[in-house]
């Protein structure tokens, strides 16, 4: 990871599937992830672990990509909405988009299901490092 609004974002890519408070709705929780050795990657799927329903689960979020620096500029990949439920086939909710090649991925949380704090679990990005 390169930058975030809360250090707890590091836990989301650690493999530890317990939750982490990543900020309040007042702060617009945000993180920018750099790929290994700041090399570009081509990716087309993002996943969020939702192991239980709850008001602190993320609802609306945006994914952006960039190549210049961890502060931008960034271009929008898409706006997505996670469901506040457990999908029994897999607890990871999948979000597909057209393939993107970039050095940085930015995640912005826009809303949750009604609580003052966001709790996120693991996040995953699927693609190929260049």
Backbone atoms as SQL, in Angstrom:
CREATE TABLE atoms (id INTEGER PRIMARY KEY, chain TEXT, resi INTEGER, resn TEXT, atom TEXT, x REAL, y REAL, z REAL);
INSERT INTO atoms VALUES
  (1, 'A', 1, 'UNK', 'N', 0.840, -1.172, 0.000),
  (2, 'A', 1, 'UNK', 'CA', 0.000, 0.000, 0.000),
  (3, 'A', 1, 'UNK', 'C', 0.883, 1.232, 0.000),
  (4, 'A', 2, 'UNK', 'N', 0.414, 2.278, -0.589),
  (5, 'A', 2, 'UNK', 'CA', 1.202, 3.502, -0.687),
  (6, 'A', 2, 'UNK', 'C', 0.695, 4.620, 0.220),
  (7, 'A', 3, 'UNK', 'N', -0.630, 4.787, 0.353),
  (8, 'A', 3, 'UNK', 'CA', -1.176, 5.872, 1.162),
  (9, 'A', 3, 'UNK', 'C', -2.611, 5.556, 1.541),
  (10, 'A', 4, 'UNK', 'N', -3.050, 6.054, 2.714),
  (11, 'A', 4, 'UNK', 'CA', -4.440, 5.835, 3.114),
  (12, 'A', 4, 'UNK', 'C', -4.864, 6.845, 4.163),
  (13, 'A', 5, 'UNK', 'N', -6.172, 6.891, 4.391),
  (14, 'A', 5, 'UNK', 'CA', -6.722, 7.775, 5.415),
  (15, 'A', 5, 'UNK', 'C', -6.558, 7.172, 6.811),
  (16, 'A', 6, 'UNK', 'N', -6.355, 5.859, 6.903),
  (17, 'A', 6, 'UNK', 'CA', -6.193, 5.143, 8.174),
  (18, 'A', 6, 'UNK', 'C', -5.185, 4.015, 7.983),
  (19, 'A', 7, 'UNK', 'N', -4.316, 3.801, 8.957),
  (20, 'A', 7, 'UNK', 'CA', -3.333, 2.710, 8.882),
  (21, 'A', 7, 'UNK', 'C', -4.006, 1.339, 8.847),
  (22, 'A', 8, 'UNK', 'N', -5.240, 1.245, 9.320),
  (23, 'A', 8, 'UNK', 'CA', -5.959, -0.035, 9.348),
  (24, 'A', 8, 'UNK', 'C', -6.165, -0.642, 7.959),
  (25, 'A', 9, 'UNK', 'N', -6.050, 0.172, 6.904),
  (26, 'A', 9, 'UNK', 'CA', -6.196, -0.363, 5.538),
  (27, 'A', 9, 'UNK', 'C', -5.172, -1.465, 5.266),
  (28, 'A', 10, 'UNK', 'N', -4.007, -1.412, 5.912),
  (29, 'A', 10, 'UNK', 'CA', -2.988, -2.447, 5.709),
  (30, 'A', 10, 'UNK', 'C', -3.507, -3.829, 6.060),
  (31, 'A', 11, 'UNK', 'N', -4.366, -3.903, 7.059),
  (32, 'A', 11, 'UNK', 'CA', -4.915, -5.187, 7.487),
  (33, 'A', 11, 'UNK', 'C', -5.756, -5.832, 6.374),
  (34, 'A', 12, 'UNK', 'N', -6.320, -5.014, 5.493),
  (35, 'A', 12, 'UNK', 'CA', -7.229, -5.510, 4.455),
  (36, 'A', 12, 'UNK', 'C', -6.529, -6.297, 3.360),
  (37, 'A', 13, 'UNK', 'N', -5.208, -6.220, 3.305),
  (38, 'A', 13, 'UNK', 'CA', -4.458, -6.970, 2.295),
  (39, 'A', 13, 'UNK', 'C', -3.478, -7.932, 2.949),
  (40, 'A', 14, 'UNK', 'N', -3.710, -8.242, 4.228),
  (41, 'A', 14, 'UNK', 'CA', -2.784, -9.074, 5.003),
  (42, 'A', 14, 'UNK', 'C', -3.107, -10.562, 4.968),
  (43, 'A', 15, 'UNK', 'N', -4.311, -10.916, 4.548),
  (44, 'A', 15, 'UNK', 'CA', -4.747, -12.302, 4.610),
  (45, 'A', 15, 'UNK', 'C', -5.551, -12.603, 5.863),
  (46, 'A', 16, 'UNK', 'N', -5.537, -11.702, 6.834),
  (47, 'A', 16, 'UNK', 'CA', -6.307, -11.839, 8.068),
  (48, 'A', 16, 'UNK', 'C', -7.741, -11.406, 7.767),
  (49, 'A', 17, 'UNK', 'N', -8.686, -12.325, 7.869),
  (50, 'A', 17, 'UNK', 'CA', -10.055, -12.030, 7.463),
  (51, 'A', 17, 'UNK', 'C', -10.910, -11.382, 8.551),
  (52, 'A', 18, 'UNK', 'N', -10.316, -10.996, 9.678),
  (53, 'A', 18, 'UNK', 'CA', -11.087, -10.252, 10.675),
  (54, 'A', 18, 'UNK', 'C', -11.207, -8.807, 10.205),
  (55, 'A', 19, 'UNK', 'N', -12.203, -8.107, 10.707),
  (56, 'A', 19, 'UNK', 'CA', -12.473, -6.754, 10.227),
  (57, 'A', 19, 'UNK', 'C', -11.544, -5.709, 10.780),
  (58, 'A', 20, 'UNK', 'N', -11.563, -4.539, 10.121),
  (59, 'A', 20, 'UNK', 'CA', -10.762, -3.394, 10.545),
  (60, 'A', 20, 'UNK', 'C', -11.582, -2.122, 10.354),
  (61, 'A', 21, 'UNK', 'N', -11.579, -1.249, 11.368),
  (62, 'A', 21, 'UNK', 'CA', -12.202, 0.067, 11.231),
  (63, 'A', 21, 'UNK', 'C', -11.303, 0.908, 10.332),
  (64, 'A', 22, 'UNK', 'N', -11.853, 1.394, 9.227),
  (65, 'A', 22, 'UNK', 'CA', -11.027, 2.150, 8.285),
  (66, 'A', 22, 'UNK', 'C', -11.429, 3.615, 8.180),
  (67, 'A', 23, 'UNK', 'N', -12.329, 4.076, 9.046),
  (68, 'A', 23, 'UNK', 'CA', -12.678, 5.479, 9.046),
  (69, 'A', 23, 'UNK', 'C', -14.161, 5.702, 9.201),
  (70, 'A', 24, 'UNK', 'N', -14.538, 6.964, 9.387),
  (71, 'A', 24, 'UNK', 'CA', -15.943, 7.316, 9.567),
  (72, 'A', 24, 'UNK', 'C', -16.512, 7.892, 8.277),
  (73, 'A', 25, 'UNK', 'N', -17.829, 7.984, 8.253),
  (74, 'A', 25, 'UNK', 'CA', -18.479, 8.555, 7.083),
  (75, 'A', 25, 'UNK', 'C', -18.135, 10.036, 6.921),
  (76, 'A', 26, 'UNK', 'N', -17.631, 10.669, 7.960),
  (77, 'A', 26, 'UNK', 'CA', -17.238, 12.076, 7.885),
  (78, 'A', 26, 'UNK', 'C', -15.898, 12.277, 7.178),
  (79, 'A', 27, 'UNK', 'N', -15.105, 11.204, 7.077),
  (80, 'A', 27, 'UNK', 'CA', -13.738, 11.355, 6.563),
  (81, 'A', 27, 'UNK', 'C', -13.517, 10.844, 5.144),
  (82, 'A', 28, 'UNK', 'N', -14.504, 10.246, 4.508),
  (83, 'A', 28, 'UNK', 'CA', -14.365, 9.632, 3.184),
  (84, 'A', 28, 'UNK', 'C', -13.140, 8.715, 3.159),
  (85, 'A', 29, 'UNK', 'N', -13.232, 7.554, 3.788),
  (86, 'A', 29, 'UNK', 'CA', -12.093, 6.621, 3.828),
  (87, 'A', 29, 'UNK', 'C', -11.558, 6.312, 2.424),
  (88, 'A', 30, 'UNK', 'N', -10.235, 6.432, 2.294),
  (89, 'A', 30, 'UNK', 'CA', -9.576, 6.289, 0.995),
  (90, 'A', 30, 'UNK', 'C', -8.235, 5.604, 1.163),
  (91, 'A', 31, 'UNK', 'N', -7.872, 4.785, 0.190),
  (92, 'A', 31, 'UNK', 'CA', -6.534, 4.192, 0.172),
  (93, 'A', 31, 'UNK', 'C', -6.040, 4.107, -1.262),
  (94, 'A', 32, 'UNK', 'N', -4.722, 4.245, -1.420),
  (95, 'A', 32, 'UNK', 'CA', -4.073, 4.080, -2.718),
  (96, 'A', 32, 'UNK', 'C', -3.078, 2.940, -2.569),
  (97, 'A', 33, 'UNK', 'N', -3.187, 1.964, -3.445),
  (98, 'A', 33, 'UNK', 'CA', -2.316, 0.803, -3.418),
  (99, 'A', 33, 'UNK', 'C', -1.366, 0.843, -4.602),
  (100, 'A', 34, 'UNK', 'N', -0.092, 0.593, -4.345),
  (101, 'A', 34, 'UNK', 'CA', 0.918, 0.471, -5.395),
  (102, 'A', 34, 'UNK', 'C', 1.231, -1.008, -5.557),
  (103, 'A', 35, 'UNK', 'N', 1.539, -1.418, -6.752),
  (104, 'A', 35, 'UNK', 'CA', 1.877, -2.813, -7.001),
  (105, 'A', 35, 'UNK', 'C', 3.362, -3.038, -6.744),
  (106, 'A', 36, 'UNK', 'N', 3.761, -4.280, -6.673),
  (107, 'A', 36, 'UNK', 'CA', 5.135, -4.640, -6.345),
  (108, 'A', 36, 'UNK', 'C', 6.132, -3.876, -7.225),
  (109, 'A', 37, 'UNK', 'N', 7.123, -3.283, -6.567),
  (110, 'A', 37, 'UNK', 'CA', 8.172, -2.498, -7.233),
  (111, 'A', 37, 'UNK', 'C', 7.602, -1.355, -8.078),
  (112, 'A', 38, 'UNK', 'N', 6.372, -0.950, -7.755),
  (113, 'A', 38, 'UNK', 'CA', 5.657, 0.116, -8.480),
  (114, 'A', 38, 'UNK', 'C', 5.565, -0.179, -9.974),
  (115, 'A', 39, 'UNK', 'N', 5.519, -1.476, -10.286),
  (116, 'A', 39, 'UNK', 'CA', 5.335, -1.898, -11.676),
  (117, 'A', 39, 'UNK', 'C', 3.852, -1.852, -12.022),
  (118, 'A', 40, 'UNK', 'N', 3.520, -1.656, -13.285),
  (119, 'A', 40, 'UNK', 'CA', 2.107, -1.677, -13.658),
  (120, 'A', 40, 'UNK', 'C', 1.545, -3.096, -13.606),
  (121, 'A', 41, 'UNK', 'N', 0.240, -3.153, -13.449),
  (122, 'A', 41, 'UNK', 'CA', -0.487, -4.416, -13.473),
  (123, 'A', 41, 'UNK', 'C', -1.729, -4.223, -14.326),
  (124, 'A', 42, 'UNK', 'N', -2.171, -5.296, -14.947),
  (125, 'A', 42, 'UNK', 'CA', -3.427, -5.284, -15.686),
  (126, 'A', 42, 'UNK', 'C', -4.424, -6.076, -14.848),
  (127, 'A', 43, 'UNK', 'N', -5.566, -5.466, -14.536),
  (128, 'A', 43, 'UNK', 'CA', -6.543, -6.094, -13.648),
  (129, 'A', 43, 'UNK', 'C', -7.958, -5.803, -14.120),
  (130, 'A', 44, 'UNK', 'N', -8.896, -6.697, -13.744),
  (131, 'A', 44, 'UNK', 'CA', -10.277, -6.542, -14.188),
  (132, 'A', 44, 'UNK', 'C', -11.312, -7.049, -13.184),
  (133, 'A', 45, 'UNK', 'N', -10.871, -7.368, -11.976),
  (134, 'A', 45, 'UNK', 'CA', -11.820, -7.838, -10.970),
  (135, 'A', 45, 'UNK', 'C', -11.353, -7.434, -9.573),
  (136, 'A', 46, 'UNK', 'N', -12.299, -6.920, -8.790),
  (137, 'A', 46, 'UNK', 'CA', -12.055, -6.503, -7.412),
  (138, 'A', 46, 'UNK', 'C', -13.045, -7.267, -6.550),
  (139, 'A', 47, 'UNK', 'N', -12.581, -7.723, -5.380),
  (140, 'A', 47, 'UNK', 'CA', -13.458, -8.459, -4.473),
  (141, 'A', 47, 'UNK', 'C', -13.374, -7.890, -3.069),
  (142, 'A', 48, 'UNK', 'N', -14.509, -7.931, -2.383),
  (143, 'A', 48, 'UNK', 'CA', -14.593, -7.498, -0.991),
  (144, 'A', 48, 'UNK', 'C', -15.203, -8.632, -0.176),
  (145, 'A', 49, 'UNK', 'N', -14.569, -8.974, 0.929),
  (146, 'A', 49, 'UNK', 'CA', -15.106, -9.977, 1.832),
  (147, 'A', 49, 'UNK', 'C', -16.224, -9.339, 2.665),
  (148, 'A', 50, 'UNK', 'N', -17.408, -9.931, 2.599),
  (149, 'A', 50, 'UNK', 'CA', -18.548, -9.531, 3.434),
  (150, 'A', 50, 'UNK', 'C', -18.973, -10.794, 4.190),
  (151, 'A', 51, 'UNK', 'N', -18.405, -11.047, 5.383),
  (152, 'A', 51, 'UNK', 'CA', -18.693, -12.291, 6.090),
  (153, 'A', 51, 'UNK', 'C', -19.987, -12.271, 6.898),
  (154, 'A', 52, 'UNK', 'N', -20.589, -11.081, 7.054),
  (155, 'A', 52, 'UNK', 'CA', -21.843, -10.986, 7.794),
  (156, 'A', 52, 'UNK', 'C', -22.530, -9.681, 7.425),
  (157, 'A', 53, 'UNK', 'N', -23.849, -9.653, 7.563),
  (158, 'A', 53, 'UNK', 'CA', -24.589, -8.419, 7.332),
  (159, 'A', 53, 'UNK', 'C', -24.333, -7.475, 8.500),
  (160, 'A', 54, 'UNK', 'N', -24.296, -6.177, 8.212),
  (161, 'A', 54, 'UNK', 'CA', -24.081, -5.203, 9.272),
  (162, 'A', 54, 'UNK', 'C', -24.100, -3.784, 8.744),
  (163, 'A', 55, 'UNK', 'N', -24.525, -2.861, 9.565),
  (164, 'A', 55, 'UNK', 'CA', -24.645, -1.463, 9.144),
  (165, 'A', 55, 'UNK', 'C', -23.316, -0.809, 8.830),
  (166, 'A', 56, 'UNK', 'N', -22.202, -1.377, 9.305),
  (167, 'A', 56, 'UNK', 'CA', -20.886, -0.788, 9.023),
  (168, 'A', 56, 'UNK', 'C', -20.278, -1.294, 7.721),
  (169, 'A', 57, 'UNK', 'N', -20.931, -2.245, 7.062),
  (170, 'A', 57, 'UNK', 'CA', -20.431, -2.749, 5.778),
  (171, 'A', 57, 'UNK', 'C', -20.483, -1.661, 4.711),
  (172, 'A', 58, 'UNK', 'N', -19.483, -1.666, 3.844),
  (173, 'A', 58, 'UNK', 'CA', -19.456, -0.716, 2.736),
  (174, 'A', 58, 'UNK', 'C', -20.645, -0.968, 1.823),
  (175, 'A', 59, 'UNK', 'N', -21.243, 0.107, 1.335),
  (176, 'A', 59, 'UNK', 'CA', -22.331, 0.026, 0.367),
  (177, 'A', 59, 'UNK', 'C', -21.820, 0.519, -0.979),
  (178, 'A', 60, 'UNK', 'N', -21.581, 1.813, -1.102),
  (179, 'A', 60, 'UNK', 'CA', -21.115, 2.404, -2.361),
  (180, 'A', 60, 'UNK', 'C', -19.631, 2.718, -2.269),
  (181, 'A', 61, 'UNK', 'N', -18.910, 2.366, -3.337),
  (182, 'A', 61, 'UNK', 'CA', -17.481, 2.669, -3.393),
  (183, 'A', 61, 'UNK', 'C', -17.064, 2.905, -4.829),
  (184, 'A', 62, 'UNK', 'N', -15.904, 3.542, -4.980),
  (185, 'A', 62, 'UNK', 'CA', -15.350, 3.827, -6.300),
  (186, 'A', 62, 'UNK', 'C', -13.954, 3.239, -6.391),
  (187, 'A', 63, 'UNK', 'N', -13.614, 2.795, -7.583),
  (188, 'A', 63, 'UNK', 'CA', -12.254, 2.355, -7.897),
  (189, 'A', 63, 'UNK', 'C', -11.710, 3.282, -8.974),
  (190, 'A', 64, 'UNK', 'N', -10.457, 3.694, -8.780),
  (191, 'A', 64, 'UNK', 'CA', -9.784, 4.565, -9.740),
  (192, 'A', 64, 'UNK', 'C', -8.394, 4.009, -10.012),
  (193, 'A', 65, 'UNK', 'N', -7.804, 4.400, -11.118),
  (194, 'A', 65, 'UNK', 'CA', -6.451, 3.948, -11.447),
  (195, 'A', 65, 'UNK', 'C', -5.595, 5.137, -11.851),
  (196, 'A', 66, 'UNK', 'N', -4.286, 4.986, -11.644),
  (197, 'A', 66, 'UNK', 'CA', -3.354, 6.036, -12.020),
  (198, 'A', 66, 'UNK', 'C', -1.981, 5.478, -12.320),
  (199, 'A', 67, 'UNK', 'N', -1.147, 6.286, -12.967),
  (200, 'A', 67, 'UNK', 'CA', 0.198, 5.859, -13.352),
  (201, 'A', 67, 'UNK', 'C', 1.299, 6.825, -12.936),
  (202, 'A', 68, 'UNK', 'N', 0.945, 8.051, -12.568),
  (203, 'A', 68, 'UNK', 'CA', 1.975, 9.056, -12.306),
  (204, 'A', 68, 'UNK', 'C', 2.540, 8.997, -10.898),
  (205, 'A', 69, 'UNK', 'N', 1.667, 9.057, -9.890),
  (206, 'A', 69, 'UNK', 'CA', 2.131, 9.032, -8.504),
  (207, 'A', 69, 'UNK', 'C', 0.978, 8.627, -7.602),
  (208, 'A', 70, 'UNK', 'N', 1.269, 8.371, -6.333),
  (209, 'A', 70, 'UNK', 'CA', 0.222, 7.962, -5.406),
  (210, 'A', 70, 'UNK', 'C', -0.747, 9.092, -5.089),
  (211, 'A', 71, 'UNK', 'N', -0.433, 10.308, -5.481),
  (212, 'A', 71, 'UNK', 'CA', -1.350, 11.428, -5.287),
  (213, 'A', 71, 'UNK', 'C', -2.131, 11.782, -6.552),
  (214, 'A', 72, 'UNK', 'N', -1.915, 11.027, -7.618),
  (215, 'A', 72, 'UNK', 'CA', -2.709, 11.231, -8.815),
  (216, 'A', 72, 'UNK', 'C', -1.914, 11.811, -9.958),
  (217, 'A', 73, 'UNK', 'N', -2.623, 12.123, -11.010),
  (218, 'A', 73, 'UNK', 'CA', -4.069, 12.070, -11.164),
  (219, 'A', 73, 'UNK', 'C', -4.573, 10.629, -11.328),
  (220, 'A', 74, 'UNK', 'N', -5.882, 10.460, -11.063),
  (221, 'A', 74, 'UNK', 'CA', -6.535, 9.161, -11.179),
  (222, 'A', 74, 'UNK', 'C', -7.723, 9.262, -12.114),
  (223, 'A', 75, 'UNK', 'N', -8.004, 8.149, -12.778),
  (224, 'A', 75, 'UNK', 'CA', -9.174, 8.061, -13.648),
  (225, 'A', 75, 'UNK', 'C', -10.123, 7.023, -13.071),
  (226, 'A', 76, 'UNK', 'N', -11.399, 7.302, -13.175),
  (227, 'A', 76, 'UNK', 'CA', -12.424, 6.427, -12.626),
  (228, 'A', 76, 'UNK', 'C', -12.502, 5.107, -13.403),
  (229, 'A', 77, 'UNK', 'N', -12.439, 4.006, -12.682),
  (230, 'A', 77, 'UNK', 'CA', -12.705, 2.683, -13.261),
  (231, 'A', 77, 'UNK', 'C', -14.204, 2.446, -13.220),
  (232, 'A', 78, 'UNK', 'N', -14.803, 2.737, -12.067),
  (233, 'A', 78, 'UNK', 'CA', -16.236, 2.554, -11.934),
  (234, 'A', 78, 'UNK', 'C', -16.729, 2.830, -10.531),
  (235, 'A', 79, 'UNK', 'N', -18.051, 2.939, -10.434),
  (236, 'A', 79, 'UNK', 'CA', -18.747, 3.076, -9.156),
  (237, 'A', 79, 'UNK', 'C', -19.484, 1.764, -8.931),
  (238, 'A', 80, 'UNK', 'N', -19.391, 1.242, -7.708),
  (239, 'A', 80, 'UNK', 'CA', -19.913, -0.085, -7.413),
  (240, 'A', 80, 'UNK', 'C', -20.741, -0.057, -6.137),
  (241, 'A', 81, 'UNK', 'N', -21.586, -1.083, -5.977),
  (242, 'A', 81, 'UNK', 'CA', -22.389, -1.200, -4.770),
  (243, 'A', 81, 'UNK', 'C', -22.315, -2.632, -4.253),
  (244, 'A', 82, 'UNK', 'N', -21.840, -2.766, -3.018),
  (245, 'A', 82, 'UNK', 'CA', -21.790, -4.067, -2.350),
  (246, 'A', 82, 'UNK', 'C', -23.136, -4.319, -1.677),
  (247, 'A', 83, 'UNK', 'N', -23.515, -5.575, -1.605),
  (248, 'A', 83, 'UNK', 'CA', -24.760, -5.960, -0.952),
  (249, 'A', 83, 'UNK', 'C', -24.497, -6.268, 0.522),
  (250, 'A', 84, 'UNK', 'N', -25.421, -5.893, 1.377),
  (251, 'A', 84, 'UNK', 'CA', -25.289, -6.142, 2.810),
  (252, 'A', 84, 'UNK', 'C', -25.842, -7.530, 3.141),
  (253, 'A', 85, 'UNK', 'N', -25.177, -8.523, 2.602),
  (254, 'A', 85, 'UNK', 'CA', -25.582, -9.900, 2.854),
  (255, 'A', 85, 'UNK', 'C', -24.424, -10.838, 2.568),
  (256, 'A', 86, 'UNK', 'N', -24.522, -12.034, 3.089),
  (257, 'A', 86, 'UNK', 'CA', -23.499, -13.049, 2.846),
  (258, 'A', 86, 'UNK', 'C', -23.915, -13.832, 1.611),
  (259, 'A', 87, 'UNK', 'N', -23.044, -13.912, 0.644),
  (260, 'A', 87, 'UNK', 'CA', -23.293, -14.749, -0.525),
  (261, 'A', 87, 'UNK', 'C', -22.718, -16.121, -0.187),
  (262, 'A', 88, 'UNK', 'N', -23.576, -17.103, -0.074),
  (263, 'A', 88, 'UNK', 'CA', -23.171, -18.404, 0.460),
  (264, 'A', 88, 'UNK', 'C', -22.146, -19.129, -0.404),
  (265, 'A', 89, 'UNK', 'N', -22.196, -18.941, -1.712),
  (266, 'A', 89, 'UNK', 'CA', -21.228, -19.593, -2.598),
  (267, 'A', 89, 'UNK', 'C', -19.803, -19.170, -2.254),
  (268, 'A', 90, 'UNK', 'N', -19.637, -17.889, -1.985),
  (269, 'A', 90, 'UNK', 'CA', -18.363, -17.334, -1.550),
  (270, 'A', 90, 'UNK', 'C', -18.655, -16.056, -0.779),
  (271, 'A', 91, 'UNK', 'N', -17.994, -15.826, 0.340),
  (272, 'A', 91, 'UNK', 'CA', -18.265, -14.583, 1.077),
  (273, 'A', 91, 'UNK', 'C', -17.641, -13.342, 0.433),
  (274, 'A', 92, 'UNK', 'N', -16.861, -13.531, -0.636),
  (275, 'A', 92, 'UNK', 'CA', -16.281, -12.394, -1.357),
  (276, 'A', 92, 'UNK', 'C', -17.234, -11.951, -2.452),
  (277, 'A', 93, 'UNK', 'N', -17.632, -10.689, -2.424),
  (278, 'A', 93, 'UNK', 'CA', -18.465, -10.147, -3.490),
  (279, 'A', 93, 'UNK', 'C', -17.552, -9.661, -4.605),
  (280, 'A', 94, 'UNK', 'N', -17.911, -10.022, -5.851),
  (281, 'A', 94, 'UNK', 'CA', -17.064, -9.766, -7.018),
  (282, 'A', 94, 'UNK', 'C', -17.589, -8.579, -7.815),
  (283, 'A', 95, 'UNK', 'N', -16.642, -7.762, -8.287),
  (284, 'A', 95, 'UNK', 'CA', -16.968, -6.601, -9.106),
  (285, 'A', 95, 'UNK', 'C', -16.058, -6.620, -10.334),
  (286, 'A', 96, 'UNK', 'N', -16.647, -6.871, -11.497),
  (287, 'A', 96, 'UNK', 'CA', -15.900, -6.964, -12.751),
  (288, 'A', 96, 'UNK', 'C', -15.962, -5.635, -13.491),
  (289, 'A', 97, 'UNK', 'N', -14.911, -5.362, -14.268),
  (290, 'A', 97, 'UNK', 'CA', -14.845, -4.153, -15.084),
  (291, 'A', 97, 'UNK', 'C', -13.913, -4.432, -16.255),
  (292, 'A', 98, 'UNK', 'N', -13.921, -3.532, -17.228),
  (293, 'A', 98, 'UNK', 'CA', -13.017, -3.688, -18.367),
  (294, 'A', 98, 'UNK', 'C', -11.574, -3.668, -17.866),
  (295, 'A', 99, 'UNK', 'N', -10.686, -4.464, -18.462),
  (296, 'A', 99, 'UNK', 'CA', -9.289, -4.500, -18.003),
  (297, 'A', 99, 'UNK', 'C', -8.635, -3.116, -18.017),
  (298, 'A', 100, 'UNK', 'N', -7.851, -2.875, -16.973),
  (299, 'A', 100, 'UNK', 'CA', -7.140, -1.619, -16.783),
  (300, 'A', 100, 'UNK', 'C', -5.677, -1.956, -16.524),
  (301, 'A', 101, 'UNK', 'N', -4.757, -1.181, -17.080),
  (302, 'A', 101, 'UNK', 'CA', -3.336, -1.324, -16.765),
  (303, 'A', 101, 'UNK', 'C', -2.886, -0.043, -16.083),
  (304, 'A', 102, 'UNK', 'N', -2.338, -0.199, -14.858),
  (305, 'A', 102, 'UNK', 'CA', -1.944, 0.970, -14.075),
  (306, 'A', 102, 'UNK', 'C', -0.920, 0.583, -13.017),
  (307, 'A', 103, 'UNK', 'N', -0.286, 1.596, -12.440),
  (308, 'A', 103, 'UNK', 'CA', 0.660, 1.395, -11.337),
  (309, 'A', 103, 'UNK', 'C', -0.001, 1.527, -9.975),
  (310, 'A', 104, 'UNK', 'N', -1.152, 2.224, -9.929),
  (311, 'A', 104, 'UNK', 'CA', -1.819, 2.492, -8.661),
  (312, 'A', 104, 'UNK', 'C', -3.312, 2.212, -8.759),
  (313, 'A', 105, 'UNK', 'N', -3.876, 1.710, -7.670),
  (314, 'A', 105, 'UNK', 'CA', -5.316, 1.525, -7.528),
  (315, 'A', 105, 'UNK', 'C', -5.769, 2.356, -6.342),
  (316, 'A', 106, 'UNK', 'N', -6.779, 3.176, -6.559),
  (317, 'A', 106, 'UNK', 'CA', -7.336, 3.994, -5.482),
  (318, 'A', 106, 'UNK', 'C', -8.741, 3.486, -5.167),
  (319, 'A', 107, 'UNK', 'N', -9.016, 3.314, -3.870),
  (320, 'A', 107, 'UNK', 'CA', -10.327, 2.870, -3.397),
  (321, 'A', 107, 'UNK', 'C', -10.904, 3.975, -2.529),
  (322, 'A', 108, 'UNK', 'N', -12.118, 4.418, -2.855),
  (323, 'A', 108, 'UNK', 'CA', -12.802, 5.454, -2.078),
  (324, 'A', 108, 'UNK', 'C', -14.132, 4.881, -1.606),
  (325, 'A', 109, 'UNK', 'N', -14.368, 4.912, -0.298),
  (326, 'A', 109, 'UNK', 'CA', -15.641, 4.473, 0.260),
  (327, 'A', 109, 'UNK', 'C', -16.594, 5.663, 0.299),
  (328, 'A', 110, 'UNK', 'N', -17.773, 5.504, -0.278),
  (329, 'A', 110, 'UNK', 'CA', -18.726, 6.609, -0.376),
  (330, 'A', 110, 'UNK', 'C', -19.897, 6.489, 0.603),
  (331, 'A', 111, 'UNK', 'N', -20.310, 5.262, 0.931),
  (332, 'A', 111, 'UNK', 'CA', -21.403, 5.098, 1.896),
  (333, 'A', 111, 'UNK', 'C', -21.359, 3.684, 2.467),
  (334, 'A', 112, 'UNK', 'N', -22.036, 3.530, 3.606),
  (335, 'A', 112, 'UNK', 'CA', -22.217, 2.207, 4.181),
  (336, 'A', 112, 'UNK', 'C', -23.704, 2.027, 4.478),
  (337, 'A', 113, 'UNK', 'N', -24.048, 1.022, 5.260),
  (338, 'A', 113, 'UNK', 'CA', -25.452, 0.712, 5.492),
  (339, 'A', 113, 'UNK', 'C', -26.026, 1.377, 6.737),
  (340, 'A', 114, 'UNK', 'N', -25.452, 2.499, 7.164),
  (341, 'A', 114, 'UNK', 'CA', -26.089, 3.305, 8.179),
  (342, 'A', 114, 'UNK', 'C', -25.339, 3.514, 9.477),
  (343, 'A', 115, 'UNK', 'N', -24.128, 3.015, 9.600),
  (344, 'A', 115, 'UNK', 'CA', -23.363, 3.190, 10.824),
  (345, 'A', 115, 'UNK', 'C', -22.361, 4.325, 10.643),
  (346, 'A', 116, 'UNK', 'N', -21.867, 4.870, 11.736),
  (347, 'A', 116, 'UNK', 'CA', -20.926, 5.995, 11.657),
  (348, 'A', 116, 'UNK', 'C', -19.535, 5.583, 11.189),
  (349, 'A', 117, 'UNK', 'N', -19.165, 4.314, 11.388),
  (350, 'A', 117, 'UNK', 'CA', -17.832, 3.828, 11.022),
  (351, 'A', 117, 'UNK', 'C', -17.926, 2.750, 9.951),
  (352, 'A', 118, 'UNK', 'N', -16.902, 2.693, 9.118),
  (353, 'A', 118, 'UNK', 'CA', -16.769, 1.630, 8.121),
  (354, 'A', 118, 'UNK', 'C', -15.927, 0.509, 8.715),
  (355, 'A', 119, 'UNK', 'N', -16.405, -0.714, 8.581),
  (356, 'A', 119, 'UNK', 'CA', -15.604, -1.890, 8.898),
  (357, 'A', 119, 'UNK', 'C', -15.446, -2.657, 7.594),
  (358, 'A', 120, 'UNK', 'N', -14.201, -2.860, 7.199),
  (359, 'A', 120, 'UNK', 'CA', -13.909, -3.657, 6.013),
  (360, 'A', 120, 'UNK', 'C', -13.151, -4.900, 6.437),
  (361, 'A', 121, 'UNK', 'N', -13.226, -5.898, 5.588),
  (362, 'A', 121, 'UNK', 'CA', -12.514, -7.144, 5.812),
  (363, 'A', 121, 'UNK', 'C', -11.449, -7.230, 4.718),
  (364, 'A', 122, 'UNK', 'N', -11.183, -8.362, 4.177),
  (365, 'A', 122, 'UNK', 'CA', -10.170, -8.465, 3.123),
  (366, 'A', 122, 'UNK', 'C', -10.692, -7.913, 1.805),
  (367, 'A', 123, 'UNK', 'N', -9.783, -7.330, 1.031),
  (368, 'A', 123, 'UNK', 'CA', -10.068, -6.932, -0.341),
  (369, 'A', 123, 'UNK', 'C', -9.060, -7.646, -1.234),
  (370, 'A', 124, 'UNK', 'N', -9.472, -7.927, -2.451),
  (371, 'A', 124, 'UNK', 'CA', -8.616, -8.635, -3.399),
  (372, 'A', 124, 'UNK', 'C', -8.744, -7.981, -4.779),
  (373, 'A', 125, 'UNK', 'N', -7.642, -7.984, -5.507),
  (374, 'A', 125, 'UNK', 'CA', -7.619, -7.486, -6.869),
  (375, 'A', 125, 'UNK', 'C', -7.024, -8.588, -7.736),
  (376, 'A', 126, 'UNK', 'N', -7.700, -8.879, -8.857),
  (377, 'A', 126, 'UNK', 'CA', -7.239, -9.966, -9.725),
  (378, 'A', 126, 'UNK', 'C', -6.720, -9.417, -11.040),
  (379, 'A', 127, 'UNK', 'N', -5.496, -9.821, -11.355),
  (380, 'A', 127, 'UNK', 'CA', -4.863, -9.379, -12.581),
  (381, 'A', 127, 'UNK', 'C', -3.474, -9.964, -12.698),
  (382, 'A', 128, 'UNK', 'N', -2.651, -9.329, -13.554),
  (383, 'A', 128, 'UNK', 'CA', -1.317, -9.801, -13.844),
  (384, 'A', 128, 'UNK', 'C', -0.336, -8.639, -13.698),
  (385, 'A', 129, 'UNK', 'N', 0.709, -8.857, -12.930),
  (386, 'A', 129, 'UNK', 'CA', 1.758, -7.854, -12.763),
  (387, 'A', 129, 'UNK', 'C', 2.604, -7.839, -14.041),
  (388, 'A', 130, 'UNK', 'N', 2.907, -6.652, -14.545),
  (389, 'A', 130, 'UNK', 'CA', 3.712, -6.538, -15.781),
  (390, 'A', 130, 'UNK', 'C', 5.185, -6.662, -15.482);
